[in-house]
Amino acid sequence: MKEEILFNMTPQESRAAVLENGMLQELFIERASSRGLVGNIYRGKVIRVLPGMQAAFINIGRERSAFLHAAEVLPVSEDESIDDNKIQPPDITELLHDGQTITVQVIKDELGNKGARLTTQLTIPSRYLVLMPANQHIGVSQRIDDEQERQRLKDILKQGDGETSGYIVRTAAEGADKQELVRDSEFLLKLWKQITLKIQQARAPSLVHEDLDLALRFVRDLVPSDVEKIRIDSESVHQRLLEFLTDFIPSLSKCVELYTGERPLFDMYNVEDDIEKSLQRKVQLKSGGYLIIEQTEAMVTIDVNTGAFVGYRNLEDTIFKTNLEAASSLARQLRLRNLGGMIIIDFIDMKEEEHKRQVLRTLEKALSKDHAKTHISEVSTLGLVQMTRKRSRESLEHILCETCPTCDSRGSIKTAQTICYEILRELHRSAMAYEAKKYLVLASQEIVDRMLDEETNHLAELESMINKPVRFQAEPLYTQEQFDVVLI
């Protein structure tokens, strides 16, 4: 599989696109005005302990208070993983109190109206390792499944210089030689000493350590060792990226290329078109079928339809082929749109159990490339597949779009006829409650035109009933649902 990374850099915004065989699979956006917080370390102050939620709100100097759960306050022992939900922490009031100063790290960005999620279990990442300063345990990524390789990596780190810190060996370390791992370890220990000094000198609330910017963070964490090309359209960032790779990931330096073409980089690879398509509800499949993707506060729903695809043999075969294509396509859409939380997939009903199993296997295989953690259920009795995808950052729609001021995110607006009838009711209500010589209605041009044309008989009946004249005035800035009744 041919994988390429594109970096589009401007003073106001940085974008990274992941292409597989020329097709956009994933997009990362970081704006100068709202950089992500994950990985940042703060000296924070406890502003409110919540015993009923086993949590506390922490002031880290942001507009919204951050959230710290009791399970994230305790250190992780050698026999427990960081994600172990079986750990039962003591009462939050035994761990924290109002006004306490505490060192915390952001593990989840601010999402919507929610503040950032925090932990006191600090970690410092590099290309191959993650340093855990308060833990002596050495763990290996579960994606490295070869037992001999896992043991080799552990043995290299156990031969260190006697430091008391622990490590998590990242997936990228598979096959790395001893020198690369030792160099990563030395870099992390040096960086941690610098951070420790800043923590001792910092006053709460304040930022102690900020993670790398998008380009450097992306190549450190997400670029595979077998990537074919890394193209970047900024000379200054290109030079900085080369220096970073030379110091930490020399094997990737040969892949980096400065793009100097006349056409914008993202236009050259049709990325801009794919971004536009990813903001639409409907996703067309090559066969003629399509997906309908609805993103709500509670969950994401995906509906699969055969559309114009009529198949070649019989109805069951047509449904099966549509569902197979949909499984691969929706896995890409989840990555590209960065949709997370609860996801409900309504595949077209299949009668044969083997077809259901093959569709699920296709979905699982397509999701195996996803960096975000996913969990898939079996096909339910109602023909639905439930799955979850870990939400770590805002979805593409939430980054690029805002709530529609006309429909208030309902996805529809009232018809002109409905608004006209609301105006007639409001005029009648006003006439019953207030004394006025006449009335002025301010509304959009479309509403005014309809009221003076199709609804003119109803308006005449109302004027006769209330015995007051009504005048209309079109307001160009009013939306279809906006109107005002003015008493004169």
N, C-alpha and C positions, 0 to 999 in steps of 0.2 A: 504494500500500500504506500503510495507516494504522499508524503505529508509535507506541507509548506506552512510557514508562519509569516504573516504580513503585519508590519507595524506602520500605522499612519499617525504621525506626530504633528501636532500644532500647539501653539502656546496655551490655548484654552482647553485642549482635549487630547488624550492619548487613546488609541484604539489598537487592539491586537486581534487578528483574525486567524483562525485555524482552518486550513483547507486540507481535505483528504481527496486525492484524485481530482483536484480542481474544484471541488464542491465545498462551500462554506459549511462548517460543522459547529463552530463555536465562536462567540464574539465577546471580547472583554472591553469595557469602556471605563475610563477614569478621567473625570473632569477636574481641572485645577481648582475650581471653587468647592468641590465636594469629594476629596480623595477618600478612599476606603480606610477604615480604621483597623481592620483585622491585623494582628501582629503587633500593634502599637502597645507600649508599656507606659502606664501612668502611675503617679502617686495620687491616689484618690482619698476622698473622705466619706465615711459612712454618714448618710443624712437621714436614713430611716430603716429600721430593722422590722421585718414583717414576719412574726412567728407563725402565722397561719399559712404562709406560703413558703416557709423555710428559705427565705431569701432576704436580700437587702438592696436598697437603692444607694448607688454610689455616685458622688459628684466627681467627675473626672475633668471638669472644665468645659464640658459641652453644653449646648442648649438643653438637651434632654438628659435626664439622669440615666445612668447605666444600671444594669440588673446583674446581681451576683447571687447564685443559688448556693445553698449550704454544701452541696456535693462538690462544688468547684473551689471550696475553701480548703478542703482536706488534701494533704499530700497523697500521692499514689504510691502504694507499696509495690514490691517486686512481684507479688503474686496477683496483682490486680491491674487491669488495663484501664486507660483513662476513660473509656466509654462504658465501664462496667456499671450497669444500672442496679446491681444487687447491693452495692455499697449503701449502708444506712448511716448517714451522717448524724451527729448529735444535734440537739436543738440549736437553731441559728443564734439564739441569745447567748449560748455558751461560747460561740465562736467570734461574734462581732457585737459591738455596741455603738450607739449613736455618737458621732463626733470622732470616732477612731480613724486614724490615718493608716492606709493600707496600700500595698503595691499590687497592681492588677494588670492583666493583659486582655485585650479585646479578642474574643474568639468568634464573634458574629457581629456583622455590621448593623447599624441602625436600619430597620426595615419599617417603612411607613411611619406610623406614630410611635413605634416601639424604640426604646433606647438600645444601645449596644449591649451584648451579652459579655460577661467578664469571667475570668478565672484568676486564681492566685497561683495556679500551677504554671509558672512561666516556662516558655519554650522558645529557643532561638534557632531558626532553621538555616541550613546551608543547602548546597546542591545534593549532597549524599546523606547528611545527618541532621537530626534535630536534637539540640542540646537541652537536657532537663536539669537545670542547676541544682534543684532541691531533691534529686532522686538519683540513686546509684544503679538503677536497673538498666539493662541493655536489652532493648526489644528490636524486633525485625518486622518490617512491613509484611502483612499477610499475603500480599500479592507476590512475594518471593516464596514460591512453594517448594523449591528444591532444598531438602534438608541439609545436604552437604554444603551448599552455598550459604544457607542461613548460619550454620555453625562456623564456617570460615569467616564470615563477617563479624560474628560475635567474638571469635578468638582474636582478631586483629585489634578490636577495641579494648579487649581485656588486657592486652599487652601495652596499654598506655602508660603514662608517666605518673600514675598513682593519684590523679585528680579524683575528687569525690563525686563528680557530676555523672549523670546517666545520659544515655543516648537512645534515640529511635533511629534505626537504619531505614532510610527511605527506599522506595522501589527503584529509583534511579541508580542506587548503589550496586545493583546486581551486576556482577562481573567487573566491578571497579577494583583496581589494584591497591595494595597496602599503602603506597605513597600518597595516592589521592585521598584516601580515608584519613590518614594521619594529618595531611595538610588541612583538610576540612575541620578536624578536631581541634587543631592548634588555633585556627582562625576563630572558631566559636568560643574557645576559652579566653582568648585575648579580648574578643568583643564583649563577653560577659563581664570581664574585669572592668572595662570602661563603663558599662551600664551600671554595675554595682556602685561605682564611684558617683555616678550621676544620681542614683537613688538616694544615697546618703546625703547629698547636697540639696535635693529637690524639696520644695514646699508643696503641700497639697492645696488645691488640685493643680497638677501640671503634667505635661507630656515629658516623659523621660527618654523614650526611644521610639523612633518612627521607622517603620519598615521601608524597604526599597520602593522606588516608583514602579509603574506598571511594566515597563520594558525589562528592567533588571529582575524584578520579581518573577515575571513570566518565564524568562529563560532559566532562572534558578529552580522554579517549582514545577513547571508544566511541559517544557520542551523535551521531547524524547531524544535519546542519544542518536537515533537513526533518522532524525529529521533531514530532509533533503535540502531545503533552502530556508533561510531567514532573511526576508527582504524588509528594508526599512527606508523611509523616504526623508529622513532628517539627518543631515551630515553630522551635526553635533551629537545627537543621541547615538548615531551609528558609531562614532569614535568612542563614546563612553561605554557603549555595549561591548565593543571589541576589547577595550582595556579590562572590563569586568570579566569577560570570558577568558582572556589570556591569563588572568590571575587565578580563576577558579574552575573554569571548564574549558581547557585548551582544545579539547577535541571538537568543540562546536564552532571555534573561530573560523574554520575554513568554510562553514556554511553561510556565514553572514555576508550579505551583499547590499551595497548602497544603491537604491533605486533612483535613477536620474531621468526617467522618461518624461515626455511632455504631458502625457495623460496622467491624471491622478492615479495613485497606486491601486486604490480600492475600485476605481472605475475599470482599470485594466483587467481586473479579475472578477468583474461583475458582483463585487461584494455589496456595493450600494443597492443594487437591485434586490439582492437576497435579503438585505436588512428591511427594505420596504415591504417585501412579501411576508416577512416574519412578523409584521405588525397587523396582518390581516387575519380575520377569523377563519377564512377558508383556505385550505391547502390542497392544491390539485395533485392527484397521483397520475403517473404516466399512463396507467391503464384506462383512465377516464373516471375512476372513482375519486373520492375526495374526503378530507377530514374537516370537521368543524371543531375548532378549539376555543373554549370559553374559559377565561381566567377570572375568578371571583375571589373575594376575601377568604372564603371558607375552603375552597378547593378549585382544582382545574378539571374540567370535563372535556373529553375528546370523543366525538361521535364519528363512526366510520360509515361511509355510504358508498354503494356501487356506482352511483351516478350514471355516466354514459357507457360504462363497461358492461357488455352483454355476454361476455364469455365465449367459449368455443364448444363446450360439451353439454353441461347441464347446470342447473341453478346452484347446487351444492359446490360444484367445482368453481363456478364464478365467484361465489361468496368466499371460498377458501383462498383463492388467488388474490382477491381484493384485501382480505385480512392479512395475508402474508406481506403484501406490499405496504399496507398501512402500518404494520408493526415496525418495519425498518424505518419508514418515514417519520413516524411519531417519535421514535427514539432520537432521531436527529433534531426534530423540532423542540424537544424538551431541552436538549443541550443548547441549541441556538437561541431559544427564547429564555433560557435559564428559568424554567418553571419548576417550582418546588412545592413541598408540602404534600397534602393528599391529592392523588390524581385518579380519576375514574375514567376507564376506557370502555366505551360501548362498542365492541366489535359486532359485526353483523352475525346474527345467530347461526351457529354451526351445529349440525346434528351428529356428525361423526366425532367420537372422542379423540381419535388419532389426529384429526385436523386441529382440534383445540390444543393438543399437546404440541404440535408442530408450530402453531402460531405463538404459543408461549415461549418455546425454545428460540424462535426467531427474534422475539422481543428481548429475551435475556441476552442473546448473543450481541444484538445491536447495542444494548445498554452496557455491555462489558467494557466499551471504550470510554464510558462516561467517568469523569473524575469524581463526580458527586456520588455519594452512597445511595443505592436504590434497593428497594425491597418490593417483590412482586407476589401477589396472591394467585391462587388458582382461579379458573373461570367460575363465577358464582352461578347459582341456580337461575338467576335472572340474566345470565349471559354477559355479566360485567366483569372486568378485571380491575382490581384495586391495587394501587401501588403507591409507594412514597418515594420521594426524591429529596435528599437533604437540601435545605434552603440555607445558603451561606451568604448570598448577596441579592440585591434587588433584581427582579426580572427585567428583561430588555424593555418591555412595555412600560414599566414603572420608571425606568431611567429616561426613556426618550419621549414619553407621553405624559399627559396630565388628564384629570377628570374633565369630561366634556361639560362646559358651562351651560349648555342648552339642555341636555338630557340628564345631567348629574350622574353619569356613568350607568344609566338605565339601559342604554343602547337603543332607545326609541323616544320620540316626542309625541305630544298630543297633536291630533289633526287640527287643521284650521277650523273645521266645523265644530269640533269640541270646544276650542277656545272661544269661538263666536257665541256659543251657548253659555259658556261661563260668563262672558261679558254681559249678556242679556240678563242672567241671574243676578250679577253684581249690580247692574243698573236698577233692577227691581228692588233689591235689598237696600240700596242707598236711598231710593225714593221713599221707602217705608220708614227709614230711620232718620233721615235728615231733610231739612228744608232747603231747596235750591231752585233757582230760576231756570237753569238749564244744565246740561252735563257735557263734558268734553272727555272723549275716550282717546287715549294715546296707545297706539299699537303698531305692530309691524305693517309694512305695505301690503303683504299678502292677506293679513287679517282684515285690514281696512277695505281692500278690494272685494273680498268675499262678503263682508257685512253689507256693503252698498250694492251688491249684485245679487248673489244667490239668497242671502238672508234678508233682503230689503223688506219683504212682506212681514217677517217676524219682528223686524225693527219698527215698522209702522204700527203694528199691533201694540207693541210695548209703549211707544210714545203716546198712543191714544189712551192706554191704561193708566200711565203715570201722569199724563197731561203735561209733559215737559219735553222740550226739544232736545235731541241728542246730536252732537257734532263729533266728527272723527278727524284725527290728525295722525298721519303716518310718521313714525320715528325710525329713521334708517338704522339706528344702533340697537333697536329692540329685536330680540329673538322672537320666534313664532309663538312661544308660550308667555312672553311678557306683555302685560298691558296695565294701564292705570286708568281709573275713573276719577275725573276731577270735577268737583262741585263748583258751579259758577253762579 
